[in-house]
Amino acid sequence: MKRPALTYIVEILLFLILLGGVFLLVGPVSSRLDHALQTTRDSLLLQLENKTGLLFSYESMSPSLFRSVRVKNLIVKDSTSNSIVARFPDTEIQYSIFELIFGNPEGSIREIHISNAILDIDEERNRAMLERFSRDGESSGDSLLLSSIIETGDITVQLRNISFTWKDSQQMLHVLIPSGTATLGSGGIGFNLLSRMD
C-alpha cells in the first residue's frame, strides 16, 4: 500500500526540526567547552609563569573537541635575560573533558606530545633562571602546581626530534633525541630515550 505524500512531508519536517534542535544544542556545549579551555589555559599559564619566572607565548591554540589541544609555536623565555630557552613548534596536550568541565584543570592532563623542539640553555646567560630552579628544588621539593598535576596519575610525554644544547664557559653539549618517552608520576620522572650526543 502506498503511503500518502502528506506522511512523507510530515516525516521530513520532523527530521528537519530535530536536526535544528541538535544544532541549537551544539552551540551552548561548544561555547562552554571553549570557556573552560580558556579559563584553564589562562590559569595554568599564570601559575607556571609565577612559579617558574619563565614567560610563555604561542602562535595559536586549537582545541580538538573533547580530546586534545594543539599548541603551535610555543616559545619559552627566561624572564630575567629575556632570552629564548625553548621553542616547541608542535605540541599536543590530551586531556579528560570531564575533569576539565568539573573544575579540575590540573587533573585533566593525560598525555603530552612534543615534536621538533629546540632547548638551548647557556649557563652564563640563564644563570638567574638556573639558580631560581635550584633554590626552588632545594627549599620546597616539587612545585605545588607540578605536584597537583602528578598526584592525579601518570602523565606520558611523547618526544620526537628534540634538540637540547647546554653551554657553559668550558664546554658545549648537544643532544639529539629522535624519539622517546618520559613518564611523570607519583614515583618521580622516568625516561626512555633514544639519543645521540655531539
Disulfide bonds with the S-S distance in Angstrom:
none
